[in-house]
Structure formats: structure tokens, C-alpha cells
Amino acid sequence: MVINGKEYKIPELDFNMICDLESMGVSILNLDQKPISSLRGFLSVIGKMPLEVAGQEIQEHLMNGGNIDDVVTEIMIAMVDSGFFQALLSPEEKEDLKKDVQEMKETLKK
């Protein structure tokens, strides 16, 4: 995931990572309700930086012409691909998500 010219590796979204995200106010299951705050909290956790610094990085990224949609798509793919998240889903939900993830990955390639 590249924000403001810096690459951040998205780690496996396991139970502990989900807890870390929630402690920063990010509910991985409700990213669509507060996408900007969630992005800031997510960057804060994976970049090991205060929320304010994460917010500044995202702001500079956007002001310099960066795209937020690609970043959010990468986060969604990481979430869907995680073993922890997969364990929470029914077989039908997993199949639906496989299709959605494939579409997301195709979008990133464009």
C-alpha cells in the first residue's frame, strides 16, 4: 500500500491485529461507515505512528494527487484474504467474496 510515496506492508489481519485496529477506532467490519477515519487508524497501526501523523500522511497523499480508492481496495483485499476473517464466514459468503476480491484486484491493475 503506497501513501504519500511511502510503501506500507499490510500484515496478516489476525485476531491481535483486529484488536489493535479496534483500539484505534477502526472496526474492520464497518469500514464503509467511517472510511476516512478507518484509513487513518489503519495507517496508524501498520505504520506504527500516532493518529495525527497518519492523518497528515493521508492528507499530503491526497493533496499531491494520490488516489484513496486504491488504498481502500488494498485494505479490503487484505481483510478478505485473511484467515481470521475467512473463519468468520459461511461457505456462501466466502464464494461471494472470492468474486468481489477478483473484481477488486482487476480494478487495481487498471
C-alpha positions in Angstrom: 0.0 0.0 0.0 1.6 3.3 -1.1 0.6 6.5 0.7 2.4 9.8 0.1 5.1 8.0 -1.8 5.9 5.6 1.1 5.2 1.9 0.9 3.5 0.2 3.8 3.2 -3.5 4.1 -0.2 -4.7 5.2 0.4 -7.5 7.7 -1.8 -10.6 8.1 -5.1 -9.4 9.7 -5.2 -11.8 12.5 -7.1 -11.6 15.8 -4.4 -9.4 17.5 -4.2 -7.1 14.5 -8.0 -6.7 14.6 -7.8 -5.8 18.3 -5.1 -3.2 17.6 -7.2 -1.7 14.9 -10.3 -1.6 17.1 -8.3 0.1 19.9 -7.6 2.9 17.3 -11.3 3.2 16.5 -11.3 1.0 13.3 -14.0 -1.6 13.0 -12.9 -3.8 10.2 -16.4 -5.0 9.6 -17.7 -1.4 9.3 -15.1 0.3 7.1 -17.8 1.7 4.9 -19.4 3.7 7.8 -16.2 5.8 8.5 -13.9 5.2 5.6 -11.6 8.2 6.2 -11.2 7.7 10.0 -10.7 4.0 9.4 -8.0 4.6 6.8 -6.2 6.9 9.3 -6.5 4.4 12.1 -5.3 1.6 9.8 -2.2 3.6 8.7 -1.5 4.5 12.3 -1.4 0.8 13.3 0.5 -0.6 10.3 2.9 2.4 10.1 3.4 2.4 13.9 2.7 6.2 14.1 0.3 8.4 16.0 -3.1 9.1 14.5 -2.2 12.7 13.8 0.9 11.7 11.8 -1.2 9.2 9.8 -3.7 11.8 9.1 -1.0 14.2 7.8 0.4 11.5 5.6 -3.0 10.8 4.1 -3.7 14.5 3.6 -0.4 15.1 1.8 -1.1 12.0 -0.3 -4.4 13.4 -1.4 -3.2 17.0 -1.9 -0.4 15.6 -4.1 -2.9 13.9 -6.3 -2.9 10.5 -4.7 -5.9 8.1 -5.0 -7.6 6.9 -1.9 -9.8 4.3 -3.7 -6.8 2.1 -4.5 -5.6 2.2 -0.9 -9.0 1.3 0.5 -9.3 -1.6 -2.1 -5.9 -3.0 -0.9 -7.1 -2.9 2.7 -10.4 -4.7 1.7 -8.4 -7.4 -0.2 -6.1 -7.9 2.8 -9.2 -8.2 5.1 -11.0 -10.7 2.8 -7.8 -12.8 2.3 -7.1 -13.1 6.0 -7.5 -16.5 7.6 -9.2 -14.9 10.6 -11.8 -13.1 8.5 -12.4 -16.3 6.4 -13.1 -18.3 9.5 -16.0 -16.0 10.3 -17.7 -16.5 7.0 -20.2 -19.1 5.8 -19.2 -21.1 2.6 -21.7 -19.0 0.6 -20.2 -15.7 1.9 -16.7 -17.0 1.1 -17.8 -17.7 -2.5 -19.4 -14.3 -2.9 -16.3 -12.6 -1.5 -13.9 -14.5 -3.9 -15.8 -12.9 -6.8 -15.7 -9.5 -5.2 -11.9 -9.8 -4.4 -11.2 -10.8 -8.0 -13.1 -7.7 -9.2 -11.1 -5.6 -6.8 -7.8 -7.0 -7.9 -8.8 -6.3 -11.6 -9.6 -2.7 -10.6 -6.2 -2.3 -9.1 -4.5 -3.5 -12.3 -6.1 -0.7 -14.3 
